[in-house]
Amino acid sequence: MTSQPAKSAAGRFRAVVARITIRRIFGNVVLAATLLARAVVADAGTIGFQIQTSVTTGPGVSVEVTLTHTGDETARTVVPSVMLRGREVAGKQLERLHPGQSHRWKIEFQKEDLPPGVYTLITRVVYSDANAYPFEVTAATPFNVAMDPLPRVTGRLLLPSIQGKSSTTATLTLSFPETRKGPFKIELVLPAGLHAPKTKFTITPDGTRSSTTSLRLSNRSLLAGTRINLFALVTNQGTPPQTDLIQGTLRIIEKKKSLTTGFFVKLALGAGLSFALLELIWALRKLKK
């Protein structure tokens, strides 16, 4: 008669322990599922732009920049700027640009007239995402003032992809027409977050009328998945001035992860879930006894 109450108390104790265990397991499983879900949707949004730039000369120089949002995430703190002959002028900051919307800025670049020549205007748009992370896009607009272009300097800007925050070597190859005399001033236009030891240098064509230059580029802050235009501006140092444009596209890709990191992350997740299921089965069996 005295053993039955003790047995019932032991059974109730096991039931309480089992319930606590079930709650703990359920909480861990929910937490794991939540973390996995957040990882899946973290990079769902995209921000993309179409840039249209028009230049009006005489008197002075004025620029109109029209930005159209082609992505699906709102862009924040959008600021356009235009650069010409070493001078840069920014437009007024726009707090929000929603998907599908367009906005136009008119920028009075300078009051003085440009001398006759062929020029290339660079448009730079800086913006941020919902996490306040800064991004940048660029575009180039060639235009003429009171003259037709001379034969162009042609070439290629070869840009191997950069893995994460590492470096690569770009190659600039140029071919100079016989009618264009040197020397030529080269200016490399880079986005913020990308570094090169030299961005301005001079080339004097030799008898082959061609040149090849290696350029070391280092990524300091651009995120993986970034695609951005890079420009080499080639300007003769005589008169009339003519700036020719050589363009390339740089991609930032994810740095290859070591097998150890990916393997152990998956192993830890799998082991944790397996252990949780085994513990749940054990707890259910205890409840039935």
N, C-alpha and C positions, 0 to 999 in steps of 0.2 A: 504493500500500500504506500510505502514511503518513497519508492523509486520512480513512480509515474510522474509526479510533479517535476522531479529533476530532469527526466527525459523531455518533458514538454518545454521546460525552460531552455534546454540545450537546442531543441528544435527551433524555438522562437529566435534564439541567438543566431543560429545559422541562417535563418530566413532574413534577419536584419542585415547580416554581413553580405548575403547574396544580393539584397536590394541595393545596398550601398555600392557594391562592386558593379552591378548593372548600370547604375547611374553614372559611375565614373567612366565605364567603358563607352557608354552612349555619348557622354560629353566629349571624350577623346575622338571618337569617330566623327561627331559633328564638327569638331575643331579642324580635324584633318580635311574633311570635305570642304569646309569653308576656305581654308588656305589654298587648296587645289583650285577651287572656283575662282578665287581672286587672281591666282597665277594665270588662269586661262584668259580672263577678261582684261588684264592689266594694259595690254597694248591694242585694244579694240579700235580706238579712235585714230583718225588720220587727219592731218592738216596739209592741204595742197593749194597752190596758187597759180593762176595764170596772170602774167605781168604784161601789160601793154604800155609802152612809153613812146611819147611823141615829143619832138624838140622843135621849137619855134625860134628862129634867129632874126635879128634886125627889127627894131633896135633891141640890143641886149640879147639875152638867152633866157627863155622860159621853157619849163618842162611840165608835161602832164603825165601822171602815172595813174593807171587804172588797174586795180587789183581785184581779181575775181576768185572767190574761195571755191575750190573744187573738191574739198574733202568733206568729212562728216563730223568734225569736232571743232568747236568754236575756237578761233584764234584770239589771243589777248595781247594788249599793249603793242599794237602793230605800228611800226614806224618805218616809212620809206625814206631813202636818201639817194641822191644822185651825185656821181663823181665824174669830174672832167678835168684833165690837165693838172692833177694833183690837188684839186679843190673839191670839197664835199659839202653839200647843203642838205639838211634834213627837212622833211615835212612834219606836219603836226601829228602827234600821237593819236591813234584811234584805239579806244578802250576795248571794243569788241568787234569782230567781224565773223558773222555766223555763216554756216554752210550755205552755199548758193548765192550769197550776197556779193555785191561789188561796191567798191568805193573809189572815188577819184580825188587825187590831190593835184593842185597846181602849185608848182614851186618856181619862184622867181630866182633863177640861178645867179645871174649877174646883169648889171645895167650896161656894161661895156660890150661893144660889138666884137665878135671874133674875127681875126684876120682870115682871108681866104685859105681854105685848106679842107682836109678830110679828117673827121674826128670820130671817136667812139666814146659814147656816154655809158657809164656803168650805173645800173639801178640796183640798189641793195635794199632788201626788206627784212627787218628784224622783228621778231614776234616771239610770243611764249605760249605754252600750252596750259592746261588746267593745273599742272603741278608747278607752274612758274619757271619751267625750264626754258632757256633761250634757244631759239633757232634762227636760221638765216637762209634766204634765197637770193640769187643774183641773176641779172640779165644784162645783155649788152645791146646798145642801139647805135649803129654807125649812121652818120649824117654828113652832108657836104655843105660848105659855105662858099658860094661864088666860084666854084670850079668843079670840073669833072675829075673823078679819081684817076690817078696814074696807075700803071700796072701794079698789082698787089704783091706784097710779100706773102707767100703761102707757106704752109707747113702743117705739122701735127703736134699735139700735146698729148703724149701717151701717159696715162695715169693708172698704174696698177692699184688694185683695191688695197685698203689698209685694214688690217685686223685689229679691232679695238684701239687702244691707245698705244699704237706702235708707229713705225716709220716705213716709208717706201721711197723708191727712187723714181722720179718722173723723168721723161725724156722729151725735150723740145727740139724738134728738127725744123729748120727754116730754109727756104729757097728764095734767093733775092733776084729780081729781074735785072737785066743788064742796064736798063735805063734809070734805075734807082741807085744813087750813090750813097755810100755810108759815110760815117758810121751810123748805126741804128741803136736807139735806146730801147731796152726791153724792160717792161714792168709786169710783174706777176701779180695778179689780183687774187687774193686769198680771202676766204671767210674767216671770221673770228673763230678761234678754236683750232685753227690749222697754222703751223709754223714752218717757215723755211729760212735757212741761214742767209740766203740772198734773194731778194725780191726785185732788185733793180740792178741792171748791169748793161754793158755796152758791147756790141758785136760789130766788128769791121769785116765785111765779106772778103774772102780770099779769091784766088783765081777760079775756084770751083763754084763760086756764088752760092754756097750752101754752108750750113753749120749745124752741129749737134751739141746740145748742152744738157748735162745731167743736173737734176734739181732734187735735193733731199727734202722730203716733206714729212712732218711729224704731226700726228693727231694728239691734241691735248685735251679736247673736251667734246668733240662731236660724237653723237650716239650711234651705235650700230643700227644699220638700216638707212642712214643718211645718204642721199644722192645730191650732189651739189656741183654747179658749174664753176670751173676755174678758167681764167682768161689770161693770155699773154698778149699784151699790147706792144706792138712793134712800130716805133715812130722814127722816121729819118730826122736827123739833126739839122738839116738844111731848110730852105724855104722853097716852095710853100710846105707847111707841115702836113704829113699824111700818116695817120695811125691805122695800121691794119690789125685785124683781130684773129687770134688763134685760140680756139676753144677746146676744152676737154671736160669730161665728166668724171668726178671722183666718187667712189662708193666706199662707205665704211661698213665693214662686215663684222660679225661677231667673232671674237677671238676663239680659236679652237680650244675647247675645254678638254682637260686631261681625262683619260678614261677613269681614273681613280675617283674624281669628283662626281661625275655623273653616275658611275656604278654604285658608289656608296650611298648617294642620295636615294636612288631607287631601291637599293637593298634595305635601307633604313625604313622607308615607307612601307615596303612589302612586309618586312618583319614585324613592324608595329601593328599593322592591320591584322596579320595572321595571329599574333599574340592576343590581340583584343578579341578575336573570334573564339579562340580556344578558351579564354577566360570567361567569355559569355556562356559557352556550352557548359563549362564546369559549374558556373553559378546556377544555371537552369536545372542541372541535375541535382544540385544541393537543395533546391526548392522543392523538388518532387519527393525527397526523402522525408 
